[in-house]
Amino acid sequence: MGKFKRHSSVRDSKNSEPKTNLWFDISTEQWPIVYCNHYNVRFGGLEKLHPFDAVKWANIFQYLKEEGLVTEDSIAKPKEATETDLLLVHTKKYLNSLKWGWNVAAIAEIPALVFVPNFLIQKLYLRPMRFQTGGSILAGRLALERGWAINIGGGFHHCSRDKGGGFCAYADITLLVKHLFKYEPQRVRTAMIVDLDAHQGNGHERDFLGKEDKVFIMDVYNSSIYPKDREAEAAIRCKVKIAPFIEDREYLALVHRNLEKSLDSFQPDILVYNAGTDVLAGDSLGLLSVSAHGIIERDEMVFKKARERKIPIVMLTSGGYLKKTARIIGDSILNLHEHSLISLTDKSL
């Protein structure tokens, strides 16, 4: 297969109308690894008021380039999610609320944004989030085609259809799943979300309340920290509340046992893996004590179990608030490659 046209759409075989402009084909010479420079947040220094590394995604990609895994031409570069794309999940009222600086400041947890003109907020914060959201939706489709995909970004698990929070302005996880349900109904009827970010994924949980027969959520989280959303917990079919400062051995045993149990009881058509690195020891927001090696072992475990069962898996990088997490994510992706859990041409489904 030759080079793809980057802005072509995946089309319904029965007609010429595009399913979604966010989906497109990639060539066999390209990795189903999704990233573009538009992911990164630069606010003239204001981003430093938040503990999040606002250029984490660029650092991950740069490291993978330096290690020789990818090049600028060998990745999939997503398109920005449009209002039409977002309205598949979000309410018009919520999207309109993002035109107000005070609301975006609360979501981004940067109070100083109240004083920034909205056109700059759109350009420098919300536009990068829309590109990452487009990347998550594209990665979902690529995972179906190639067996796996990684969005070097996304995982905004605190945002639901009508409310943002915790740095999450768009519900990319819900959008990823709903796009597959809508446009690939013959291939994707059920989904599993494995959320291993340190925080409860209350956004996608609220969106899938009452839909537990179609969307199985496994969430392993520190229940003593944000968001403490008891109502959203009702959507979790495998709930694993962990104590602060848990370390590798106990943490990995809990993930292993509960992932096995979840996959034995529910056979999804796709697995969405929210691979937050805020479980890392020293992260002031996650308040857990998992080592870098533990995170790499965790990611390998999740991929191995999905690949063994021939379940397409899409990984989102989600939270992780220390500068060194970019290197850990890069090392984890390299480890997946070294163990043949991801490869350039593999499609073992």
C-alpha positions in Angstrom: 0.0 0.0 0.0 1.4 3.4 -0.9 1.5 6.7 0.9 -1.9 7.9 2.2 -3.4 11.3 1.6 -3.2 12.8 5.1 -6.4 14.7 4.8 -8.5 12.0 3.2 -11.5 10.6 5.2 -12.4 7.0 5.9 -15.5 6.5 3.8 -18.5 4.2 4.1 -18.3 1.5 1.5 -22.0 2.0 0.6 -21.7 5.6 -0.3 -19.1 8.4 -0.8 -19.9 10.3 2.3 -17.1 10.5 4.8 -17.7 8.8 8.2 -15.7 11.4 10.0 -12.9 13.8 8.8 -10.8 12.8 11.8 -10.3 9.3 10.5 -7.9 8.5 7.6 -5.8 5.6 6.4 -2.0 5.3 7.0 0.5 3.4 5.0 2.3 0.3 6.1 5.4 2.3 6.5 3.8 4.4 9.2 3.3 3.6 12.9 -0.2 3.8 14.5 1.4 6.3 16.9 -0.4 9.6 16.8 1.1 13.0 17.5 1.7 16.5 16.1 3.4 19.6 17.4 0.0 21.3 18.0 -0.4 19.1 21.1 1.7 21.3 23.2 0.5 24.2 25.4 2.6 27.4 25.5 1.1 30.4 27.2 4.0 32.8 27.5 4.9 31.3 30.9 1.4 31.1 32.4 1.4 27.3 31.9 4.1 27.1 34.6 1.5 28.1 37.1 0.1 24.5 36.7 2.2 21.5 37.9 1.5 19.7 34.6 4.4 19.6 32.1 2.7 21.5 29.2 5.2 20.2 26.6 5.3 16.6 27.9 4.0 15.3 24.6 6.8 17.0 22.6 9.4 15.5 25.0 8.0 12.0 24.5 8.1 12.3 20.7 11.6 13.8 20.7 12.9 10.9 22.9 11.3 8.3 20.6 12.9 10.1 17.6 16.3 10.2 19.3 16.0 6.5 20.0 15.3 5.8 16.4 11.8 4.3 16.7 10.0 7.0 14.8 10.5 10.0 12.5 8.4 13.0 11.5 7.1 11.0 8.5 6.5 7.7 10.2 3.8 8.8 12.6 0.1 9.7 12.1 -0.5 13.4 12.4 -4.1 14.0 13.5 -6.5 16.8 12.6 -8.2 19.1 15.0 -11.6 18.0 16.3 -14.2 20.4 15.1 -17.4 21.5 16.8 -19.3 19.0 14.7 -17.0 16.2 15.9 -17.3 17.3 19.5 -21.1 17.6 19.4 -21.3 13.8 19.0 -20.8 13.8 22.8 -20.7 17.4 24.2 -23.7 19.7 24.6 -23.8 22.9 22.7 -24.2 24.7 26.1 -20.9 23.2 27.3 -19.0 24.1 24.2 -20.3 27.6 24.4 -19.1 27.8 28.0 -15.5 27.4 26.8 -15.8 30.9 25.4 -15.6 32.3 28.9 -12.2 32.7 30.4 -13.4 32.1 34.0 -14.8 28.7 33.0 -11.6 27.6 31.2 -9.5 28.9 34.0 -11.4 26.6 36.4 -11.0 23.6 34.0 -7.3 24.2 33.4 -6.7 25.1 37.1 -4.8 28.2 36.1 -6.7 31.2 37.7 -4.7 33.7 35.8 -6.4 32.7 32.6 -9.4 34.8 33.7 -7.4 37.8 32.5 -6.4 36.3 29.1 -8.5 37.2 26.0 -10.5 34.2 24.9 -9.0 34.2 21.4 -5.6 33.5 23.0 -7.2 30.8 25.3 -8.6 29.2 22.2 -5.4 29.3 20.3 -2.9 28.4 23.0 -4.9 26.0 25.3 -8.1 24.8 23.8 -6.8 24.2 20.2 -4.0 21.9 21.5 -6.6 20.0 23.5 -8.8 19.7 20.3 -5.8 18.3 18.4 -5.2 15.8 21.1 -8.9 14.9 21.1 -8.7 14.4 17.3 -5.7 12.2 18.0 -7.5 10.0 20.4 -10.4 9.5 18.0 -8.0 8.7 15.1 -6.0 6.2 17.4 -9.2 4.3 18.1 -9.7 3.7 14.4 -6.1 2.8 13.8 -6.2 0.3 16.6 -9.0 -1.6 14.8 -6.9 -1.7 11.6 -3.5 -2.5 13.2 -4.3 -4.2 16.4 -2.9 -1.4 18.5 -2.4 2.4 18.5 -0.9 5.0 20.9 -1.9 8.6 21.1 1.0 10.5 22.6 -1.6 12.7 24.4 -5.2 12.6 25.3 -6.7 10.7 28.2 -8.8 13.6 29.5 -10.8 11.4 31.8 -12.2 14.2 34.1 -14.3 15.7 31.3 -17.8 14.5 30.6 -20.3 15.6 28.0 -21.4 18.7 29.9 -18.6 19.4 32.4 -14.8 19.8 32.3 -12.3 19.8 35.1 -8.8 18.6 36.2 -7.1 20.1 33.1 -9.5 18.2 30.9 -11.6 20.3 28.5 -12.9 17.7 26.1 -14.2 14.2 26.7 -11.8 12.4 24.3 -12.3 8.9 25.8 -16.1 9.1 25.4 -15.6 10.6 22.0 -13.3 7.8 20.9 -15.7 5.1 22.0 -18.8 6.8 20.7 -17.2 7.4 17.2 -16.5 3.6 17.0 -20.0 2.8 18.2 -21.5 5.1 15.6 -19.3 4.5 12.6 -18.1 0.9 13.1 -21.2 -0.7 14.6 -20.5 -4.1 13.0 -17.0 -4.2 14.4 -17.4 -2.4 17.7 -20.4 -3.1 19.9 -18.6 -3.2 23.2 -15.6 -1.4 24.8 -13.5 -1.8 27.9 -11.9 1.3 29.5 -8.9 0.4 31.7 -8.1 3.6 33.6 -4.8 3.3 35.5 -4.3 7.0 36.0 -3.9 7.8 39.8 -7.2 9.7 39.7 -10.7 8.4 39.3 -11.9 8.8 35.7 -15.2 10.4 36.6 -15.7 12.1 33.2 -16.1 9.0 31.1 -17.8 7.2 34.0 -20.5 9.9 34.1 -21.0 9.6 30.3 -21.4 5.8 30.4 -23.7 5.6 33.5 -26.4 3.1 32.8 -24.5 1.7 29.8 -22.4 -0.9 31.7 -23.6 -3.7 29.4 -21.7 -2.0 26.5 -18.9 -0.2 28.3 -17.0 -2.1 31.0 -14.9 0.3 33.1 -12.0 -0.9 35.3 -10.6 2.0 37.4 -7.7 1.7 39.8 -7.3 5.0 41.7 -6.3 6.7 44.8 -9.7 7.5 46.4 -8.3 10.0 48.8 -7.6 12.6 46.1 -9.6 14.5 43.5 -12.3 14.1 42.2 -14.0 11.9 44.8 -17.0 11.5 42.5 -19.3 9.0 44.3 -22.1 9.3 41.7 -19.7 8.5 38.8 -18.4 5.4 40.7 -21.7 3.7 39.9 -20.5 3.2 36.3 -17.4 1.3 37.4 -17.7 -2.5 37.0 -14.3 -3.2 38.5 -13.5 -0.6 41.1 -10.1 -0.8 42.8 -9.5 1.9 45.4 -5.9 2.0 46.4 -4.2 3.5 49.4 -1.9 6.5 49.2 1.8 5.7 48.6 1.2 2.1 47.4 4.4 0.6 45.9 5.2 -1.6 43.0 4.6 -5.1 44.3 1.2 -4.5 45.8 0.1 -2.2 42.9 1.1 -4.5 40.1 -0.5 -7.5 41.9 -3.8 -5.5 42.1 -3.7 -4.5 38.5 -2.9 -8.0 37.3 -5.6 -9.7 39.4 -8.3 -7.3 38.5 -7.5 -7.0 34.8 -7.6 -10.8 34.5 -10.9 -10.9 36.3 -12.3 -8.1 34.1 -11.2 -9.7 30.8 -12.5 -13.1 31.9 -16.0 -11.6 32.6 -16.2 -9.2 29.6 -14.9 -9.7 26.1 -14.7 -6.2 24.5 -14.3 -5.3 20.9 -11.7 -2.7 21.8 -9.7 -1.8 25.0 -9.1 1.8 25.7 -6.1 2.1 28.1 -5.7 5.3 30.0 -2.1 5.0 31.0 -1.5 7.8 33.4 1.9 8.2 34.9 0.9 10.2 37.9 1.2 7.0 39.9 4.9 7.7 39.9 6.6 8.1 43.3 7.0 11.8 44.0 4.0 13.0 41.9 2.4 15.6 44.2 -1.1 15.1 42.7 -1.2 11.3 42.4 0.3 10.6 45.9 1.4 7.1 45.0 4.8 5.4 45.1 5.1 3.3 42.0 8.6 3.3 40.4 9.5 4.0 36.7 10.1 0.3 36.3 6.7 -0.5 37.8 5.0 1.8 35.3 6.8 0.1 32.4 5.9 -3.3 33.7 2.3 -2.2 34.1 2.0 -1.0 30.5 3.6 -4.2 29.3 1.1 -6.3 31.3 -1.9 -4.5 29.9 -0.7 -4.7 26.3 0.2 -8.4 26.7 -3.2 -9.3 28.0 -5.0 -7.5 25.2 -2.7 -8.9 22.5 -3.0 -12.4 23.8 -6.8 -12.2 23.5 -6.5 -10.4 20.1 -8.4 -7.4 21.5 -7.4 -4.1 19.7 -5.9 -1.7 22.2 -5.5 2.0 22.1 -3.3 3.8 24.7 -3.7 7.4 25.9 -1.0 9.0 28.0 -3.2 10.9 30.4 -1.9 12.4 33.6 1.7 12.6 34.8 3.0 15.8 36.4 6.7 15.4 36.7 9.2 16.3 34.0 10.7 12.9 34.1 7.5 11.2 33.1 8.0 11.9 29.4 11.2 9.8 29.5 9.3 7.0 31.3 6.5 7.0 28.8 9.1 6.9 26.0 10.9 4.0 27.7 7.6 2.1 28.1 6.8 2.4 24.4 10.3 1.2 23.5 9.8 -1.7 25.9 6.6 -2.6 24.2 8.4 -2.7 20.9 11.3 -4.7 22.4 8.8 -7.3 23.6 7.1 -7.5 20.2 3.8 -6.2 21.7 3.9 -3.4 19.1 5.5 -3.5 15.7 5.3 -1.6 12.4 3.6 -4.2 10.3 2.0 -6.4 12.8 -1.8 -7.0 12.6 -2.4 -10.1 14.7 -6.2 -9.8 15.0 
